[in-house]
């Protein structure tokens, strides 16, 4: 990693790295283990997964703004990819089950992250964050599966730092649809959604803090793209259906320091 600070308020960096991991026990030796929509088997001949990556970014600090940005690119010549092998009635229920295995492929990843907090006086601030990533299966010339869609978070936050201190935040999470999917995986596209949350905290004393959160304020119905699909039929869900995320919910936390 090379770092450079042209001015006191700005720090820049550029870096590169090589990482590798051996294939896991599941990836090598699973023997018809249950998986969404069927079963999966290991591949004892898998090579270790190797990743070359490069990144560039920076950190800006001003009286009214603090921001961080990063961009990365990664190449994985021996990415461990979960691939469909065949369809066969494994459990004897009269239906064909999808059997997945593992193989090494060449893959590419590219992404960026941005976070910033704009301050208006001592009491009000506006935190935002953006994240984006794309993945490609270069061996088979298609999209890489299980890649999250573009996501943005925006909030307005009020901080009362005098005794007794408290804070209140109204925020939104905005996620686009994910259409860049690997249907051979198999993987389904998912719709975008928007969520509103209200959070707040109160300092009871120097050591105790109370925190409350009201998430999914409008009780939106949505599914995270990376949520595991239903493995077995349950209620009105069939095997392979997207599992919906929780609706409106309230949580309280008591924190001690």
ABEGO torsion letter per residue (X at the ends): XBBBBABAABBBBBBBBBBBBBBBAAAAABBGBBBBGEBBBBBAABBBBBBBBBBBBBBBBBAABBBBBBBBBBBBAABBBBBBABBBBAAGAGBBBBBBBBBBBBBBBBBBBBBBBBBBEAABBBBBBBBBBBBBBAAAGBBBBGBBBBBBBBBBBBBBABOBBBBBBBBBBBBBBBABBBAAOBBBBBBBBBBBBBBBBBBABAABBBBBBBBGAAGBBBBBAABBBBABBBEABBBGBBBBBBBBBBBBBBBBX
